[in-house]
Amino acid sequence: MSSAENQPAARTVASTQSEMTEIILPNDTNTLGNLLGGRLMHFIDLTGAMAAYRHTRTHVVTAAMDHIDFIQPVHVGDLLILKSNVNRAFTSSLEVGVKVWVEHPQNGTLLHVASAYLVFVAIDTEGRPVKIPALLPETPNEIRRYNDALRRREHREAEAARRKQEKREQAERLKAEAARA
Ligand SMILES: CC(C)(COP(=O)(O)OP(=O)(O)OC[C@H]1O[C@@H](n2cnc3c(N)ncnc32)[C@H](O)[C@@H]1OP(=O)(O)O)[C@@H](O)C(=O)NCCC(=O)NCCS
């Protein structure tokens, strides 16, 4: 696997931190004026990609987005604040955490809206995965997230293997049924 050119061996979490603020407009909302879930996922993907890009300094694609709970509705006119950073870098992939808040424009109160973990993969111009710098966690929180990210990766891999096995068994069942018919 090739590496992205002129890369340091490692980067800090702080160097990946990214933030985006959006004002929610009618085009982002449903018929009741609430932010659409898909639109929120789009903002999460973009903010996550910024942290991944700052870490890898090369092209990245979203490989996975974990389960998201929408805790709090967001209304037209609200300010949406999204913050992201890399939790852990592996060989060509990295986990990014994104946290989202809504700021009430009149009184400035902040409420937690959603959190998500995304996996991005660094690729070259041919779409081949490339090696990325390691991540150096520095603070106790960064170290906790770094350790948790490995557990989540193992869980994703186990889940992917389970789905693959399920598909294989289903294909075998269909083949056996077709042979009996
Ligand atoms: C992501 C992608 C580049 C992986 O390519 P691949 O040939 O399967 O690569 P590999 O199997 O060698 O895996 C490369 C890395 O990606 C990770 N990866 C691949 N698929 C993954 C998935 N579904 N979830 C999490 N990680 C994944 C692997 O764990 C590996 O990580 P590592 O190098 O850090 O160990 C390829 O599947 C792709 O281009 N997917 C489409 C991406 C896209 O279009 N995203 C936008 C979605 S709308």
The ligand as an SDF file (V2000), in Angstrom:
LIG
                    3D

 48 50  0  0  0  0  0  0  0  0999 V2000
  -13.9870    2.3650    1.2560 C   0  0  0  0  0  0  0  0  0  0  0  0
  -13.2590    1.6800    0.0990 C   0  0  0  0  0  0  0  0  0  0  0  0
  -12.2250    2.6180   -0.4970 C   0  0  0  0  0  0  0  0  0  0  0  0
  -12.5570    0.4480    0.6920 C   0  0  0  0  0  0  0  0  0  0  0  0
  -11.9440   -0.2150   -0.3740 O   0  0  0  0  0  0  0  0  0  0  0  0
  -11.5180   -1.7600   -0.2520 P   0  0  0  0  0  0  0  0  0  0  0  0
  -10.9000   -2.1680   -1.5110 O   0  0  0  0  0  0  0  0  0  0  0  0
  -12.6590   -2.5310    0.3130 O   0  0  0  0  0  0  0  0  0  0  0  0
  -10.3540   -1.6420    0.7920 O   0  0  0  0  0  0  0  0  0  0  0  0
   -9.8240   -2.6690    1.8480 P   0  0  0  0  0  0  0  0  0  0  0  0
  -10.6790   -3.8730    2.0250 O   0  0  0  0  0  0  0  0  0  0  0  0
   -8.3740   -2.8420    1.5160 O   0  0  0  0  0  0  0  0  0  0  0  0
   -9.9470   -1.7960    3.1710 O   0  0  0  0  0  0  0  0  0  0  0  0
   -9.2540   -0.5800    3.2930 C   0  0  0  0  0  0  0  0  0  0  0  0
   -9.6150    0.0230    4.6310 C   0  0  0  0  0  0  0  0  0  0  0  0
  -10.9750    0.4020    4.6220 O   0  0  0  0  0  0  0  0  0  0  0  0
  -11.6400   -0.1360    5.7480 C   0  0  0  0  0  0  0  0  0  0  0  0
  -13.0070   -0.4110    5.3470 N   0  0  0  0  0  0  0  0  0  0  0  0
  -13.4290   -0.8970    4.1700 C   0  0  0  0  0  0  0  0  0  0  0  0
  -14.7730   -0.9890    4.1730 N   0  0  0  0  0  0  0  0  0  0  0  0
  -15.2010   -0.5550    5.3780 C   0  0  0  0  0  0  0  0  0  0  0  0
  -16.4800   -0.4180    5.9920 C   0  0  0  0  0  0  0  0  0  0  0  0
  -17.6090   -0.7410    5.3670 N   0  0  0  0  0  0  0  0  0  0  0  0
  -16.5260    0.0720    7.2370 N   0  0  0  0  0  0  0  0  0  0  0  0
  -15.4160    0.4390    7.9000 C   0  0  0  0  0  0  0  0  0  0  0  0
  -14.1660    0.3240    7.3690 N   0  0  0  0  0  0  0  0  0  0  0  0
  -14.0770   -0.1630    6.1300 C   0  0  0  0  0  0  0  0  0  0  0  0
  -10.8720   -1.4090    6.0690 C   0  0  0  0  0  0  0  0  0  0  0  0
  -11.0550   -1.7970    7.4250 O   0  0  0  0  0  0  0  0  0  0  0  0
   -9.4460   -0.9570    5.7960 C   0  0  0  0  0  0  0  0  0  0  0  0
   -8.9740   -0.1990    6.8990 O   0  0  0  0  0  0  0  0  0  0  0  0
   -7.3890   -0.1820    7.3130 P   0  0  0  0  0  0  0  0  0  0  0  0
   -6.5880    0.0100    6.0590 O   0  0  0  0  0  0  0  0  0  0  0  0
   -7.2530    0.9950    8.1980 O   0  0  0  0  0  0  0  0  0  0  0  0
   -7.1270   -1.4880    7.9810 O   0  0  0  0  0  0  0  0  0  0  0  0
  -14.2530    1.1860   -1.0110 C   0  0  0  0  0  0  0  0  0  0  0  0
  -15.1170    0.2100   -0.4700 O   0  0  0  0  0  0  0  0  0  0  0  0
  -15.0650    2.3330   -1.5710 C   0  0  0  0  0  0  0  0  0  0  0  0
  -14.5960    3.0890   -2.4010 O   0  0  0  0  0  0  0  0  0  0  0  0
  -16.3470    2.4490   -1.1320 N   0  0  0  0  0  0  0  0  0  0  0  0
  -17.2180    3.5170   -1.5850 C   0  0  0  0  0  0  0  0  0  0  0  0
  -16.9610    4.7900   -0.7700 C   0  0  0  0  0  0  0  0  0  0  0  0
  -17.9300    5.8640   -1.1300 C   0  0  0  0  0  0  0  0  0  0  0  0
  -18.2440    6.0790   -2.2760 O   0  0  0  0  0  0  0  0  0  0  0  0
  -18.4210    6.5580   -0.1030 N   0  0  0  0  0  0  0  0  0  0  0  0
  -19.4780    7.4890   -0.2440 C   0  0  0  0  0  0  0  0  0  0  0  0
  -20.7040    6.7420    0.0630 C   0  0  0  0  0  0  0  0  0  0  0  0
  -22.1580    7.3460   -0.5690 S   0  0  0  0  0  0  0  0  0  0  0  0
  1  2  1  0
  2  3  1  0
  2  4  1  0
  2 36  1  0
  4  5  1  0
  5  6  1  0
  6  7  2  0
  6  8  1  0
  6  9  1  0
  9 10  1  0
 10 11  2  0
 10 12  1  0
 10 13  1  0
 13 14  1  0
 14 15  1  0
 15 16  1  0
 15 30  1  0
 16 17  1  0
 17 18  1  0
 17 28  1  0
 18 19  1  0
 18 27  1  0
 19 20  2  0
 20 21  1  0
 21 22  1  0
 21 27  2  0
 22 23  1  0
 22 24  2  0
 24 25  1  0
 25 26  2  0
 26 27  1  0
 28 29  1  0
 28 30  1  0
 30 31  1  0
 31 32  1  0
 32 33  2  0
 32 34  1  0
 32 35  1  0
 36 37  1  0
 36 38  1  0
 38 39  2  0
 38 40  1  0
 40 41  1  0
 41 42  1  0
 42 43  1  0
 43 44  2  0
 43 45  1  0
 45 46  1  0
 46 47  1  0
 47 48  1  0
M  END
$$$$
